[in-house]
Structures are given as structure tokens and as C-alpha cells.
């Protein structure tokens, strides 16, 4: 029997930290393995800022612009494709004729800031039905 002087009246209580540290290390390893495997959101292609102040598309790009007429709410904006005016009803057939012979079916949509979102969404839908696979949104006026 082990006896030491002065231990009769006093209770010795020591916490064993080894199992606690083992459990914490196992939990740390589990979280390190599980957390990076989660996918957070969708991939987005973020455009880089232009080096020149204005955006001047190359001649082979299709840029559809929505121009605010300034007449107030409820009026449809005026449409242009590469600076050529087109009616809303003629947008889809015109785009189908443009994309018929192209391998790269990309369009850019640019609108004035005052335009209601419903017209932008309608234009994106028409552009997709017209044959564009990818539609990029451009901001700003002009």
C-alpha cells in the first residue's frame, strides 16, 4: 500500500487531460476534412474592369441596348442591336438570323439605369430564345 505523509486529511483530485485532448484532436481532424468538401454557391465569372474608360465592342460581338425614352413608367424601352434600331417583336427573329452561322453564340445586354427590371428580364428571355447560349450584362449609360 502506498502512503505518503500529509495525504490522509486531504483528497487528491487531478483531472486526466489525455482523453480530453485526444477527443479534441479527433474532432479537429474531422472538421478539417469535412468542411472544405462542401460546395458554397455557384461559380461566377467576374468581369475584369476595362482598361479604357468606355466599352467599345469588337465588330463580331452582339450588343443589345435598352434605351430609356424618358416618357415615364410603363413605356417599353427602345432596343438597338449594335447601334441599329429594332422593334421588340423583331428582336428574336433578328437574333436567330445573326446566330444561324455563328459558332460562338454570346450576346451582351446593356441598359440605361432607369429601366425597370421586367424589361431587362424580358430582353434576356428573348435573347435566349433568339439563339444566344450565354448572355452578359453590361452596366452604365451610352
Order of alpha helices (4+ residues) and beta strands (2+ residues): alpha-beta-beta-beta-alpha-beta-alpha-beta
